[in-house]
């Protein structure tokens, strides 16, 4: 979801959301992504071809511009049995 004020011309979207936002003067610079275990709603279960209340991973992302305003909200839901979350860590 992108507030209309940040993207008045959807035809200019092209292949990159962040490039289009930048072209309109709204360069995304930070964000928060939350991953949590959850249970599939009836609608999600139908889309994902799983039983209702099956385990899923729910990912919510909020992307911000320098003044703190949110320019993007994304919610994704993944089957719990087909998703792997990997984080690479460097030891300093």
N, C-alpha and C positions, 0 to 999 in steps of 0.2 A: 504494500500500500504506500503510495506516495501522495502527500497533500497536493492538491491541484495548484496551489500558489507557487510551488517549486517547479512544476512541469506544465506550463500553460499550453504547450504545443506538443501533444503526444506523437505527432508525425515526425518530430525531430529526434525521437528516441534512438533510433538506429540499433546497433548491436551492443552498446555499452551504456547501462543506466548511469554509472558514475561519470562517464564522459559527457553525457547529455546534461546531467545536473551541473557539472563544472561549466559547461558552455552557457548555462543560464545564470552563472554567478554563484552557484551553491555547491562548492567543492566539499564532498564528504571528507572528514578528517579523523573521525573516531566513531566507535560504536561499542555496543555491548551485545554479546550473544550468550544466551542461556540455554543449556541442554539439560533436560530433565526426563526421568522415566515417568510414564503415564499409562493410562488405559485407553484403548481405542473407543471413540464414540461410535454410535451406530453408523453415522455417515462415513467416518474415517474407515471403519471396518469394511464397509462396502467398497470403497475406493481401493483399499489396500489388499482386498481379498483375504481377510482374516476374520476370526470370530470377534463379535462384540466383546469388549473388555480384555482383548489380547494386549500384551505388553507392546508399547510403542515408545519411541524417543521423540520428544517434542522439542523443537528448536525455535526460539524466538530471537529475532535480531532487531535492534534499533540502531540506526546509523545517524550520526549528527554532523552538522556543519560547525565551524569554529565558534559561533555564538551560542552553541548548545541546543539549537532547535533540531528536532528530529525530522529528517527528510525521507526516511524509509523505515517501514516496519514490515518484517517478513516473519511468517510462521510456517514451519515445515514439520511434517509428521512422517516418521520412518518406521517401518516394521522393525520390531525389536530383534527378530531372528535373522535379519538381513542387513544389519548396520554395524559398522565397526568405527569406533572413535579412536584416533591415534594422535598423540601429542609427542613431538620430538623435543627433548630437553638438552640444552648444552650446559655442561658443568663449567663454571667460571673459576 
